[in-house]
């Protein structure tokens, strides 16, 4: 697991925990929600990294 994946995992964990605290997510649908949150975070990190690379060129 690379650095970006670890960061995405931590962010997804924190976001999902906040959703549970806000009662938007329940422990029963955690397995459905967490992968979706993780995928969105990964995509955002990839796009940000790509934009930084494009800007530097």
Backbone as a printed PyTorch tensor [residue, N CA C, xyz], in Angstrom:
tensor([[[  0.8500,  -1.1680,   0.0000],
         [  0.0000,   0.0000,   0.0000],
         [  0.9030,   1.2400,   0.0000]],

        [[  0.6700,   2.1170,  -0.9570],
         [  1.5080,   3.3120,  -1.0460],
         [  0.9790,   4.4240,  -0.1370]],

        [[  1.7230,   5.5200,  -0.0950],
         [  1.3970,   6.6340,   0.7920],
         [  0.0020,   7.2020,   0.5130]],

        [[ -0.3300,   7.3770,  -0.7570],
         [ -1.6370,   7.9380,  -1.1120],
         [ -2.7830,   7.0280,  -0.6690]],

        [[ -2.6020,   5.7330,  -0.8040],
         [ -3.6420,   4.7880,  -0.3890],
         [ -3.8290,   4.8210,   1.1250]],

        [[ -2.7150,   4.9230,   1.8610],
         [ -2.8080,   5.0060,   3.3230],
         [ -3.5190,   6.2780,   3.7460]],

        [[ -3.1870,   7.3890,   3.1020],
         [ -3.8600,   8.6520,   3.4150],
         [ -5.3500,   8.5630,   3.1060]],

        [[ -5.6830,   7.9710,   1.9630],
         [ -7.0900,   7.8220,   1.5820],
         [ -7.8310,   6.9450,   2.5940]],

        [[ -7.1790,   5.8980,   3.0590],
         [ -7.7950,   5.0100,   4.0390],
         [ -8.0910,   5.7580,   5.3360]],

        [[ -7.1300,   6.5640,   5.7920],
         [ -7.3290,   7.3270,   7.0220],
         [ -8.4520,   8.3680,   6.8670]],

        [[ -8.4660,   9.0650,   5.7440],
         [ -9.4990,  10.0710,   5.5080],
         [-10.8730,   9.4060,   5.4060]],

        [[-10.9520,   8.3070,   4.6880],
         [-12.2260,   7.5910,   4.5400],
         [-12.7130,   7.0910,   5.8950]],

        [[-11.7980,   6.6210,   6.7170],
         [-12.1680,   6.1580,   8.0600],
         [-12.7440,   7.3050,   8.8830]],

        [[-12.0840,   8.4400,   8.8660],
         [-12.5440,   9.5970,   9.6300],
         [-13.8950,  10.1070,   9.1190]],

        [[-14.0350,  10.1880,   7.8110],
         [-15.3070,  10.6450,   7.2410],
         [-16.4450,   9.6990,   7.6050]],

        [[-16.2010,   8.4140,   7.4850],
         [-17.2380,   7.4370,   7.7950],
         [-17.5930,   7.4850,   9.2780]],

        [[-16.5900,   7.6860,  10.1330],
         [-16.8650,   7.8170,  11.5640],
         [-17.7480,   9.0370,  11.8350]],

        [[-17.4720,  10.1370,  11.1440],
         [-18.2980,  11.3360,  11.3010],
         [-19.7260,  11.0850,  10.8130]],

        [[-19.8570,  10.3580,   9.7140],
         [-21.1910,  10.0200,   9.2120],
         [-21.9480,   9.1660,  10.2220]],

        [[-21.2510,   8.2520,  10.8820],
         [-21.8910,   7.4180,  11.9020],
         [-22.3190,   8.2880,  13.0820]],

        [[-21.4420,   9.2070,  13.5120],
         [-21.7780,  10.1110,  14.6100],
         [-22.9920,  10.9750,  14.2700]],

        [[-23.0910,  11.3880,  13.0090],
         [-24.2160,  12.2150,  12.5670],
         [-25.4500,  11.3780,  12.2400]],

        [[-25.3160,  10.0860,  12.4140],
         [-26.3940,   9.1230,  12.1460],
         [-26.8140,   9.0830,  10.6780]],

        [[-25.8900,   9.4620,   9.7970],
         [-26.1430,   9.3340,   8.3600],
         [-25.8230,   7.9200,   7.8860]],

        [[-24.9610,   7.2660,   8.6400],
         [-24.5460,   5.8880,   8.3400],
         [-24.7270,   5.0860,   9.6170]],

        [[-25.1950,   3.8740,   9.4580],
         [-25.3230,   2.9950,  10.6220],
         [-24.3020,   1.8670,  10.5000]],

        [[-23.9750,   1.2370,  11.6070],
         [-23.0380,   0.1130,  11.5440],
         [-23.5050,  -0.9920,  10.5890]],

        [[-24.8060,  -1.1030,  10.3990],
         [-25.3170,  -2.1600,   9.5200],
         [-25.0300,  -1.8930,   8.0420]],

        [[-24.9030,  -0.6260,   7.6270],
         [-24.5830,  -0.3620,   6.2190],
         [-23.1590,   0.1710,   6.0330]],

        [[-22.3330,   0.0370,   7.0680],
         [-20.9350,   0.4680,   7.0090],
         [-20.2060,  -0.2000,   5.8390]],

        [[-20.4130,  -1.4960,   5.6620],
         [-19.7380,  -2.2500,   4.6020],
         [-20.0810,  -1.7660,   3.2050]],

        [[-21.2170,  -1.1530,   3.0740],
         [-21.6480,  -0.6040,   1.7900],
         [-21.1060,   0.8160,   1.5940]],

        [[-21.1030,   1.5910,   2.6700],
         [-20.7380,   3.0040,   2.5820],
         [-19.2280,   3.2190,   2.5470]],

        [[-18.4840,   2.5020,   3.3910],
         [-17.0460,   2.7480,   3.5000],
         [-16.3090,   2.5950,   2.1680]],

        [[-16.5320,   1.5180,   1.4010],
         [-15.8300,   1.4150,   0.1110],
         [-16.1530,   2.5660,  -0.8380]],

        [[-17.3960,   3.0310,  -0.8110],
         [-17.7750,   4.1570,  -1.6730],
         [-17.0420,   5.4260,  -1.2550]],

        [[-16.9680,   5.6830,   0.0420],
         [-16.2440,   6.8530,   0.5420],
         [-14.7680,   6.7360,   0.1830]],

        [[-14.1920,   5.5650,   0.3980],
         [-12.7780,   5.3350,   0.0860],
         [-12.4970,   5.6000,  -1.3920]],

        [[-13.3610,   5.1130,  -2.2670],
         [-13.1590,   5.3090,  -3.7080],
         [-13.2270,   6.7810,  -4.0970]],

        [[-14.1450,   7.5250,  -3.4960],
         [-14.2550,   8.9630,  -3.7800],
         [-12.9990,   9.6900,  -3.3120]],

        [[-12.5010,   9.3470,  -2.1320],
         [-11.2890,   9.9860,  -1.6020],
         [-10.0880,   9.6560,  -2.4920]],

        [[ -9.9600,   8.3970,  -2.8840],
         [ -8.8490,   7.9920,  -3.7730],
         [ -8.8980,   8.7660,  -5.0870]],

        [[-10.0750,   8.8830,  -5.6530],
         [-10.2360,   9.6110,  -6.9130],
         [ -9.8370,  11.0700,  -6.7470]],

        [[-10.2460,  11.6860,  -5.6530],
         [ -9.9030,  13.0900,  -5.4010],
         [ -8.3850,  13.2630,  -5.2520]],

        [[ -7.7460,  12.3480,  -4.5680],
         [ -6.2880,  12.4200,  -4.3980],
         [ -5.5930,  12.2590,  -5.7530]],

        [[ -6.0540,  11.2840,  -6.5460],
         [ -5.4510,  11.0720,  -7.8760],
         [ -5.6070,  12.3010,  -8.7500]],

        [[ -6.7920,  12.8970,  -8.7580],
         [ -7.0240,  14.0910,  -9.5780],
         [ -6.1650,  15.2560,  -9.1140]],

        [[ -6.0420,  15.4170,  -7.8070],
         [ -5.2120,  16.4920,  -7.2640],
         [ -3.7500,  16.2800,  -7.6470]],

        [[ -3.2780,  15.0530,  -7.5180],
         [ -1.8950,  14.7290,  -7.8700],
         [ -1.6560,  14.9670,  -9.3540]],

        [[ -2.6130,  14.5760, -10.1900],
         [ -2.5020,  14.7680, -11.6330],
         [ -2.4740,  16.2630, -11.9710]],

        [[ -3.3250,  17.0460, -11.3250],
         [ -3.3580,  18.4880, -11.5650],
         [ -2.0470,  19.1580, -11.1590]],

        [[ -1.4620,  18.7130, -10.0560],
         [ -0.1650,  19.2650,  -9.6370],
         [  0.9130,  18.9330, -10.6500]],

        [[  0.8820,  17.7120, -11.1720],
         [  1.8650,  17.2880, -12.1660],
         [  1.7040,  18.0950, -13.4450]],

        [[  0.4590,  18.3140, -13.8800],
         [  0.1960,  19.0920, -15.1000],
         [  0.6440,  20.5380, -14.9310]],

        [[  0.4420,  21.1010, -13.7480],
         [  0.7980,  22.4920, -13.4900],
         [  2.3120,  22.7010, -13.5140]],

        [[  3.0500,  21.7170, -13.0520],
         [  4.5200,  21.8220, -12.9720],
         [  5.1700,  21.7350, -14.3470]],

        [[  4.4760,  21.1540, -15.3180],
         [  5.0890,  20.9580, -16.6400],
         [  5.0210,  22.1680, -17.4740]]])
